[in-house]
Amino acid sequence: PTVLVVGAGYVGEQLVRSFSQHYSVFALDISEARRSSLRAQFAERSSVRVIGSLSDSVAAQAFDLALISVPTILRADCQSVDSAHIQAAAATVLPHARPGSTVVVESSVTVGMTRQLFAAFRARGVYVGFSPERVDPGRTSPAFEQISKVVSGIDAASLAQVQRFYEPVFASVVSVASLETAEFSKLFENCQRLMLVAYVNEMADVCASKGIDIHEVCAASATKPFGYTAFSPSLGAGGHCIPVNPWYILANCEAPLLREAARRNQARPAEKALEIAAAAKRIAEGRGVSQARVLMLGLAFKPGQASLAYAPAFIAAQHLTQHGLAVSYLDDAVASAPWPRLE
């Protein structure tokens, strides 16, 4: 069987790596830089070919399974869902999808989007499924293939086809009743994390108002062996998923508590930057220094990763600059940013 991976970013790359151990794989990505990187990474794997368009390969057009792993992002307002990439992927794949082939969406989507965008495929005899990606950048254990894989189909026949392709790749394949169940499961698990991040950050502010050390509170609470999940206070949640996924639920669902948590997470970097700027300026004035300076220890959304996507530290640094502070940063993973980097 031939597998086509549409969108070979950090999620698609992992799909290419895993599925190519069992199938012939074409990695399709429109970025020339990304294609060059992929070719270098998979140079020793004959089962992988990297292409920039389906017109580049007749063999790729004859895929048996297409995996859609394009970015799902927010618009400039950081709240409205932008589905342009997945719509473009559907338009790219549809003309080449043969009856009997299978298309599975791996990208995070709003509830109902897979059915909305891909029902036309099923009408043409193409099997349709949704399987939410569970890629955690930087995590090496457990291995990607050892993480349980949730799968679904637009109908029973589609689910059976998805299972047939996925079971050789993953140690555990978990089937659910509908596309919508699978779609919501991904959003549900990520939004739970966002809610806990927002909660511990709010409690950090409460502790500060009472003169209590939140870190000591967290350490004490973590000694309880049941009924408690350990989280530490921060500038907020960043990355491609955690701060974005709430807005995918909120696009067509009412969830006031989640909405408030998402709003608080978005607002926190600017609020903390204002507090830091005021404190830094007081210190600078006391020392007779004309411009306050701030060193950011870590800039990306998580340690060891270069991505600045919705990174709270990066957003805070932007606000600190706007407040007139001289910003520099120390982060070995981030090679380039608008401020001086300390080695």
C-alpha positions in Angstrom: 0.0 0.0 0.0 1.0 3.6 -0.7 0.5 6.3 2.0 0.4 10.0 1.2 1.1 12.4 4.1 -0.3 15.9 3.3 1.6 18.4 5.4 4.9 17.2 6.8 5.5 19.6 9.7 6.3 18.3 13.2 3.1 16.1 13.1 3.4 14.9 9.5 7.1 14.1 10.0 6.3 11.7 12.8 3.6 10.1 10.7 6.1 9.7 7.8 8.6 8.1 10.2 6.1 5.6 11.7 4.1 4.7 8.6 7.2 4.2 6.4 8.2 1.3 8.6 5.3 -0.6 7.1 4.3 1.2 3.9 5.6 3.1 1.0 5.2 6.8 1.9 5.1 10.1 0.0 5.6 13.2 2.2 3.9 16.2 0.5 4.8 19.7 1.8 4.7 23.0 0.0 7.7 24.5 1.8 10.9 24.0 -0.1 13.0 24.4 3.1 10.9 21.8 4.8 11.3 19.4 1.9 15.0 19.8 2.0 15.0 19.0 5.7 12.9 15.9 5.2 15.0 14.6 2.4 18.1 14.8 4.6 16.3 13.1 7.5 15.0 10.2 5.4 17.9 9.9 3.0 18.6 6.3 4.2 14.9 5.2 4.1 14.0 4.0 0.6 10.3 3.8 1.5 10.1 7.6 1.8 9.8 10.1 -1.1 9.4 13.8 -0.6 7.3 15.8 -3.0 6.1 19.4 -3.3 3.0 18.7 -5.4 0.9 15.7 -6.4 1.8 16.5 -10.0 5.4 15.6 -9.1 4.5 11.9 -8.9 2.0 9.6 -10.6 2.6 7.0 -7.9 1.7 9.5 -5.2 -1.6 10.2 -7.0 -2.5 6.5 -6.7 -2.4 6.6 -2.9 -4.2 4.0 -0.9 -4.2 6.1 2.3 -4.0 9.8 2.6 -3.2 11.4 6.0 -4.1 15.0 6.4 -1.7 16.7 8.9 -1.7 20.3 7.9 -1.6 23.2 10.4 -4.9 24.2 12.0 -4.5 27.8 13.3 -6.2 30.9 14.5 -6.8 34.1 12.6 -5.1 37.4 13.6 -7.6 37.9 16.4 -6.3 34.8 18.1 -9.8 33.5 18.6 -11.4 32.7 15.3 -10.6 29.4 13.6 -8.7 29.5 10.3 -9.5 26.3 8.3 -7.8 27.5 5.1 -5.1 24.9 5.3 -7.3 21.9 5.8 -9.7 23.1 3.1 -6.8 23.4 0.7 -5.6 19.9 1.6 -9.1 18.5 0.9 -9.1 20.3 -2.5 -5.7 18.9 -3.3 -6.5 15.3 -2.5 -10.1 15.0 -3.7 -9.4 14.9 -7.5 -7.0 11.9 -6.9 -9.0 10.0 -4.3 -10.1 6.7 -6.0 -13.0 4.6 -4.8 -11.7 2.2 -2.2 -8.9 4.5 -1.0 -9.0 6.0 2.5 -8.5 9.6 3.8 -7.8 10.2 7.5 -7.6 13.7 9.1 -5.0 13.9 11.8 -5.1 17.7 12.2 -7.1 19.2 15.1 -10.4 20.5 13.8 -13.7 21.9 15.2 -16.4 19.4 16.1 -18.1 18.3 12.8 -15.4 19.7 10.5 -14.2 16.3 9.2 -17.8 15.3 8.2 -18.4 18.8 6.7 -15.3 18.9 4.5 -14.9 15.2 3.6 -18.5 13.9 3.2 -18.0 14.5 -0.5 -15.1 11.9 -0.5 -17.4 9.2 0.9 -20.0 10.0 -1.7 -17.3 9.1 -4.3 -16.6 5.7 -2.6 -13.6 6.9 -0.6 -13.4 5.8 3.1 -13.1 8.7 5.5 -11.7 8.8 9.1 -10.4 11.0 11.8 -7.6 10.2 14.2 -6.3 12.9 16.4 -2.6 13.4 16.4 -0.8 12.9 19.8 2.6 14.3 19.0 4.4 16.1 21.9 7.5 18.0 20.5 10.6 17.0 22.4 9.1 13.9 24.1 11.0 10.7 23.4 9.2 8.3 25.8 6.9 6.6 25.3 7.6 6.2 21.6 5.0 7.6 19.2 3.9 4.2 18.1 3.4 3.1 21.7 0.9 5.9 22.5 -2.7 4.7 22.1 -4.2 5.9 18.8 -7.8 7.0 18.8 -9.5 6.2 15.4 -12.9 6.8 13.9 -14.8 6.6 10.7 -17.6 8.4 8.9 -19.3 5.0 8.8 -18.6 1.4 9.9 -16.9 0.5 6.6 -14.6 3.5 6.9 -13.7 2.7 10.5 -12.7 -0.8 9.4 -10.4 0.5 6.7 -8.8 3.0 9.2 -8.2 0.1 11.6 -6.7 -2.0 8.9 -4.1 0.6 8.1 -3.4 1.8 11.6 -3.2 -1.5 13.5 0.2 -2.5 12.0 1.7 0.9 13.0 0.4 1.4 16.5 0.6 -0.8 19.6 -2.9 0.1 20.6 -5.7 1.4 18.4 -8.8 2.7 20.2 -11.9 2.9 18.1 -14.7 5.3 19.0 -18.3 5.6 17.8 -18.1 8.7 15.5 -15.9 11.3 13.9 -17.2 13.8 16.3 -16.3 11.7 19.3 -12.7 11.5 18.1 -12.6 15.2 17.2 -13.8 16.2 20.6 -11.5 13.8 22.5 -8.5 15.6 21.2 -9.9 19.0 22.1 -11.1 17.7 25.5 -7.7 16.4 26.6 -5.8 19.5 25.6 -8.4 21.9 27.1 -8.2 20.1 30.4 -4.5 21.0 30.5 -5.3 24.6 29.6 -7.8 24.8 32.4 -5.3 23.5 34.9 -2.7 26.0 33.7 -5.1 28.9 34.1 -6.1 27.6 37.5 -2.6 27.4 39.0 -1.7 30.8 37.5 -4.8 32.4 39.1 -3.9 30.7 42.5 -0.4 32.1 42.1 -1.8 35.6 41.9 -4.0 34.9 44.9 -1.0 33.6 46.9 1.0 36.7 45.9 -1.7 38.9 47.3 -1.6 37.0 50.6 2.2 36.9 50.9 2.2 33.1 50.4 4.9 31.2 48.3 2.9 29.4 45.6 5.9 27.1 44.9 5.8 25.9 48.5 2.1 25.4 48.2 2.5 23.4 45.1 5.2 21.2 46.6 3.1 20.6 49.7 0.1 19.7 47.7 2.0 17.3 45.5 2.7 15.1 48.5 -0.9 14.0 48.4 -1.0 10.6 46.5 -4.6 11.0 45.2 -7.0 13.6 43.9 -4.3 16.1 43.0 -2.5 16.9 39.7 0.7 18.8 40.0 1.1 22.0 38.0 3.5 24.9 38.5 2.7 28.6 37.9 4.0 30.3 34.7 3.4 33.0 32.1 0.8 30.7 30.6 0.5 27.8 28.1 2.0 28.1 24.6 2.6 26.0 21.5 0.5 25.0 18.6 -2.2 23.1 20.6 -2.9 24.0 24.2 -3.7 27.7 23.7 -5.4 27.1 20.4 -7.7 24.2 21.0 -10.1 26.0 23.3 -11.2 28.2 20.4 -11.9 25.1 18.3 -14.4 24.0 20.9 -15.8 27.5 21.3 -16.3 27.9 17.6 -19.5 26.0 17.7 -20.1 25.1 21.4 -21.0 27.1 24.5 -18.4 26.6 27.3 -18.2 29.8 29.5 -15.6 28.4 31.9 -13.3 27.3 29.1 -13.7 30.6 27.4 -12.7 32.5 30.5 -9.7 30.2 31.0 -8.6 30.8 27.4 -9.0 34.5 27.7 -7.0 34.6 30.9 -4.2 32.5 29.3 -4.0 35.0 26.4 -4.0 38.0 28.7 -1.4 36.8 31.2 1.9 37.6 29.3 0.9 41.2 28.8 -0.3 41.6 32.4 2.9 40.1 33.9 5.1 42.1 31.5 3.4 45.3 32.9 4.3 44.2 36.4 7.8 43.3 35.5 8.4 46.5 33.7 7.2 48.6 36.6 9.5 46.7 39.0 12.5 46.8 36.7 12.1 50.5 36.2 12.0 51.1 39.9 15.2 49.1 40.3 16.9 50.9 37.4 15.9 54.3 38.8 17.3 53.4 42.3 20.6 52.5 40.6 20.7 55.6 38.5 20.4 53.5 35.3 18.6 55.2 32.3 17.1 52.1 30.8 15.9 49.0 32.7 17.2 45.7 31.3 15.5 42.3 31.4 17.1 38.9 30.6 14.6 36.3 29.5 15.7 32.8 30.7 13.9 30.8 28.0 12.0 32.2 25.1 10.3 29.3 23.3 7.0 27.7 24.4 8.8 24.8 26.1 12.4 23.9 27.0 14.5 22.5 24.2 12.2 23.5 21.4 12.8 26.3 18.9 9.1 27.1 18.2 7.8 30.5 19.3 4.2 29.7 18.5 2.0 31.5 21.0 5.0 31.3 23.4 4.2 33.3 26.6 7.8 34.4 27.2 8.1 35.7 23.6 4.9 37.6 23.9 5.9 39.0 27.3 9.3 40.1 25.8 7.4 42.0 23.1 5.4 43.8 25.7 8.5 44.6 27.7 10.1 46.1 24.7 7.0 48.3 24.2 7.3 49.4 27.8 10.8 50.7 27.0 12.9 48.0 28.5 16.1 46.5 26.9 15.4 42.8 26.4 18.0 40.0 25.9 17.4 36.3 26.1 19.1 33.0 26.9 17.7 30.0 25.1 20.0 27.6 23.3 17.1 26.3 21.1 16.1 29.7 19.7 18.7 30.8 17.2 17.0 34.0 16.1 14.7 36.6 17.8 14.3 40.4 17.8 16.6 40.7 20.8 20.2 40.0 21.6 20.9 36.4 22.5 23.4 35.6 25.3 25.6 32.5 24.8 
